[in-house]
Amino acid sequence: MRAAVYLILANLFWAGNFVVGQAAMKTMEPLQLTFWRWLLAAVPLLVLAQLVEKPDWRAVLRHWPVLLLLSTLGMSAYTLLLYSALQHTSALNASLVTAANPALIMVLAVLLLRDRPRPLSWAGIGLGLCGVLLVLTGGDLQRLLTFSINAGELLIVGAITVWGLYTIIARRLGIPAITSTAVQVAMAAAVLLPFAVATGAGLPATRSEGWSLAFIAVFPSLGSYLLWNLALKRTTAANAGNYLNLIAVFTAIITVTLGQPISVPQVVGGVLVISGVLLTSAGGKAPQRPRSSKSTSSPPSPSPAEFRPR
């Protein structure tokens, strides 16, 4: 029961990142929000990693090249693309397209790692793709023929593609989850610093911007990671992964509560995407060769727990 509460709250906070991020993008720039988000989250995450996982920091830093690559993909590029997308599309559309992440990751695993999903998983991927196309086109599939898809939707597709590559690489990294995330966040803040200075990405200028940044730094960046990892001590990764579908659901609820309209294509597309993810997870994939017992990374196949958004 406690694990379920942790997972529900974690996904509620991640949904809030879409809604609050969209509101912040009306007056802030993607680089500004991304830089300050990770800068404010870096030290608390490093402290959290030390308290919870007590890592061997020297051993962790020996992996700095791959950690830097992961930080560039998952923290910098993904977040910049996400917030840029929210300047052009709704939080609900962004969350619905992001919900297709597990299916995209499975496709990338097939292309890059020669993974072989079972037929049920392919059916789930197809169902999820139909849902994404419905959301992208707003129910007007002729838009695909003229390629008249909103820039925001294209940016969010780019974001989940980057996240897919991130997951493919990260799944074999033998570093505890909070420690790995904390180091990547700190690296992202350091790498983005000169760009933030060059572009004048200062602290929020208004109270609303300040509250938006505070929410994103505290709840999606710190709270969700802590709650997620606490839940994983009490339940399986597969079970936790299924809760990620709540992000789109919570985003829809928040959107409606705030009085924003929700369309039939969004509802139907969301149902198809989430159903496709559940079908993909249920299908699993064929067993692979066992890996060395020395590795402490995630299982060979990308589990739903690795699909968590930032």
C-alpha positions in Angstrom: 0.0 0.0 0.0 2.8 2.4 0.9 4.6 1.7 -2.4 1.4 2.5 -4.3 1.1 5.9 -2.5 4.7 6.7 -3.3 4.3 5.8 -7.0 1.0 7.8 -7.3 2.6 10.9 -5.8 5.8 10.5 -7.9 3.8 10.4 -11.1 1.5 13.3 -10.0 4.6 15.4 -9.6 6.0 14.4 -13.0 2.6 15.3 -14.5 3.0 18.7 -12.8 6.2 19.2 -14.7 4.3 19.3 -17.9 1.6 21.7 -16.7 3.8 24.0 -14.7 6.5 23.8 -17.4 4.0 24.9 -20.1 3.0 27.9 -17.9 6.6 28.9 -17.3 7.4 28.8 -21.0 5.1 31.8 -21.5 7.7 34.1 -19.9 10.8 32.0 -19.5 13.2 30.4 -22.0 13.9 26.6 -22.1 17.6 27.1 -21.4 16.9 29.3 -18.4 14.4 26.9 -16.8 16.5 23.8 -17.6 19.7 25.3 -16.2 18.2 26.6 -12.9 16.2 23.4 -12.5 19.2 21.2 -12.5 21.4 23.7 -10.6 19.0 23.8 -7.7 18.5 20.1 -7.7 22.1 19.0 -7.9 23.3 19.4 -4.3 20.2 17.9 -2.7 20.4 14.9 -5.1 24.1 14.4 -4.3 23.3 14.5 -0.6 20.4 12.2 -1.0 22.6 9.7 -2.9 25.2 9.8 -0.1 22.5 9.2 2.6 20.6 6.5 0.7 23.1 4.6 -1.4 26.5 5.6 0.1 28.4 5.1 -3.2 32.1 4.8 -3.8 32.4 8.2 -5.5 35.8 7.5 -6.9 34.5 4.3 -8.6 31.5 6.3 -9.9 33.6 9.1 -11.4 35.7 6.5 -13.3 32.6 6.3 -15.5 32.6 10.0 -16.2 32.6 9.8 -20.0 29.4 7.8 -20.2 27.9 9.8 -17.4 28.6 13.0 -19.3 27.0 11.5 -22.5 24.0 10.4 -20.5 23.8 13.9 -18.9 23.9 15.5 -22.3 21.1 13.3 -23.6 18.8 12.8 -20.7 19.2 16.0 -18.6 20.2 18.7 -21.1 18.8 17.7 -24.6 15.6 15.9 -23.4 14.7 18.7 -21.0 15.5 21.5 -23.5 13.4 19.7 -26.2 10.5 19.1 -23.8 10.3 22.7 -22.6 10.8 24.0 -26.2 7.9 21.8 -27.2 5.7 23.2 -24.4 6.1 26.6 -26.1 4.1 25.3 -29.1 1.9 22.5 -27.8 -0.3 21.7 -24.8 0.9 19.9 -21.7 -1.6 17.2 -22.4 -0.4 16.5 -25.9 3.2 16.4 -24.7 2.3 13.9 -21.9 0.3 11.7 -24.3 3.2 11.5 -26.8 5.7 10.9 -24.0 3.5 8.0 -22.9 4.7 6.1 -26.0 8.3 6.1 -24.7 8.3 2.4 -23.7 7.3 1.3 -27.2 9.8 3.6 -28.8 12.6 2.3 -26.6 11.7 -1.3 -27.5 11.9 -0.3 -31.2 15.3 1.3 -30.6 16.4 -1.8 -28.8 15.5 -3.9 -31.8 17.4 -1.6 -34.2 20.5 -1.1 -32.0 20.7 -4.2 -29.8 19.1 -6.8 -31.9 16.4 -7.5 -29.3 13.5 -9.7 -30.4 10.2 -8.7 -28.9 7.4 -11.2 -28.9 4.3 -10.7 -31.2 2.2 -9.3 -28.4 4.8 -6.6 -27.9 4.7 -5.7 -31.6 0.9 -5.4 -31.3 1.3 -3.0 -28.4 3.8 -0.9 -30.3 1.4 -0.7 -33.3 -1.5 0.3 -31.0 0.6 3.0 -29.3 1.8 4.4 -32.6 -1.8 4.7 -33.8 -2.6 6.6 -30.6 0.4 8.9 -31.0 -0.6 9.7 -34.6 -4.1 10.5 -33.5 -2.8 13.0 -30.9 -0.3 14.5 -33.4 -2.8 15.1 -36.1 -5.8 16.0 -33.9 -7.8 13.3 -35.6 -7.1 14.7 -39.1 -4.8 12.0 -40.6 -4.5 14.0 -43.8 -2.1 16.2 -42.0 0.4 13.4 -42.2 0.3 13.6 -46.0 1.0 17.4 -46.0 3.4 17.1 -43.0 1.4 19.9 -41.3 2.2 18.8 -37.8 2.7 21.4 -35.1 6.3 22.2 -34.3 5.6 21.4 -30.6 4.6 17.8 -31.5 7.7 17.4 -33.6 9.9 18.6 -30.8 8.3 16.2 -28.3 8.9 13.3 -30.7 12.5 14.4 -30.8 12.5 14.5 -27.0 11.3 11.0 -26.6 13.7 9.8 -29.2 16.6 11.3 -27.3 15.2 9.7 -24.1 15.1 6.4 -25.9 18.8 6.6 -26.8 19.5 7.7 -23.2 17.7 4.6 -21.8 19.4 2.2 -24.2 22.8 3.5 -23.0 21.9 3.9 -19.3 20.4 0.4 -18.8 23.9 -1.1 -18.8 25.5 1.4 -16.4 26.4 -0.3 -13.1 25.8 2.7 -10.9 23.0 3.0 -8.2 20.0 5.0 -9.6 20.1 8.0 -7.3 23.8 8.4 -7.5 23.8 8.1 -11.3 21.0 10.7 -11.5 22.7 13.1 -9.1 26.0 13.0 -11.0 24.3 13.5 -14.3 22.3 16.5 -12.9 25.4 18.1 -11.5 27.2 17.6 -14.9 24.2 19.1 -16.8 24.3 22.2 -14.5 28.1 22.6 -15.1 27.8 22.1 -18.9 24.9 24.5 -19.2 26.5 27.2 -17.1 28.5 29.0 -19.8 25.5 28.9 -22.2 23.3 30.3 -19.4 25.8 33.1 -18.7 26.2 33.9 -22.4 22.5 34.2 -23.0 21.7 36.0 -19.8 19.6 33.2 -18.3 19.2 34.8 -14.9 17.0 33.9 -12.0 13.3 34.2 -12.5 12.2 37.9 -12.7 8.7 37.5 -11.5 7.0 35.8 -8.6 5.1 33.4 -10.9 8.3 32.4 -12.6 9.9 31.9 -9.2 7.1 29.6 -8.0 7.2 27.6 -11.2 11.0 27.1 -10.9 10.6 26.2 -7.2 7.9 23.6 -7.9 9.9 22.0 -10.7 13.1 21.9 -8.7 11.5 20.5 -5.6 8.7 18.2 -6.8 9.5 16.6 -10.2 13.3 16.9 -9.7 13.7 15.8 -6.1 10.4 14.5 -4.7 9.6 12.2 -7.6 13.1 10.6 -7.6 13.0 10.0 -3.9 9.5 8.6 -3.9 10.2 6.4 -7.0 13.3 4.8 -5.4 11.5 4.4 -2.0 8.7 2.5 -3.9 11.2 0.3 -5.7 12.4 -1.0 -2.3 8.8 -2.3 -1.8 7.7 -3.4 -5.2 9.0 -4.7 -8.5 10.2 -2.5 -11.4 7.6 -3.9 -13.7 4.8 -3.0 -11.3 6.2 0.5 -10.8 6.5 1.0 -14.6 2.8 0.4 -15.0 2.1 3.4 -12.8 3.9 5.7 -15.3 0.7 5.6 -17.3 -0.7 7.9 -14.6 1.4 10.8 -15.9 -0.9 11.3 -18.9 -4.0 10.7 -16.8 -3.0 13.2 -14.1 -2.0 15.7 -16.8 -5.5 15.3 -18.3 -7.1 15.8 -14.9 -5.1 18.9 -14.1 -5.8 20.3 -17.6 -9.5 19.8 -17.2 -9.5 21.2 -13.7 -7.8 24.4 -14.9 -10.6 24.8 -17.4 -8.6 23.9 -20.6 -10.5 22.0 -23.3 -9.8 18.4 -24.0 -10.7 16.9 -27.4 -12.0 13.5 -28.5 -8.8 12.7 -30.4 -6.8 13.4 -27.3 -9.0 11.1 -25.2 -9.0 8.3 -27.8 -5.3 8.7 -28.6 -4.4 8.6 -24.9 -6.4 5.4 -24.4 -4.7 3.8 -27.4 -1.2 4.9 -26.2 -1.7 3.7 -22.6 -3.3 0.4 -23.8 -0.3 -0.1 -26.2 2.2 0.4 -23.4 0.4 -2.1 -21.2 0.2 -4.6 -24.1 3.9 -4.1 -24.8 4.9 -4.6 -21.2 2.7 -7.8 -21.0 4.3 -9.2 -24.1 7.8 -9.0 -22.8 10.5 -10.4 -25.0 12.6 -13.4 -25.7 15.2 -14.3 -23.1 18.8 -13.1 -23.8 22.1 -14.5 -22.8 22.9 -13.9 -19.1 25.3 -11.2 -18.2 28.3 -11.3 -15.8 27.3 -11.4 -12.2 29.7 -8.5 -11.6 27.3 -6.1 -13.2 25.0 -4.1 -11.0 23.0 -2.4 -13.7 19.4 -3.0 -14.8 18.3 -6.3 -16.4 19.2 -6.9 -20.0 15.8 -5.8 -21.3 14.7 -2.2 -20.6 12.2 -2.5 -17.8 9.4 0.0 -17.5 11.2 1.5 -14.5 13.8 2.9 -16.9 11.2 4.8 -18.8 10.6 7.4 -16.1 10.6 11.0 -17.4 12.6 13.9 -16.1 
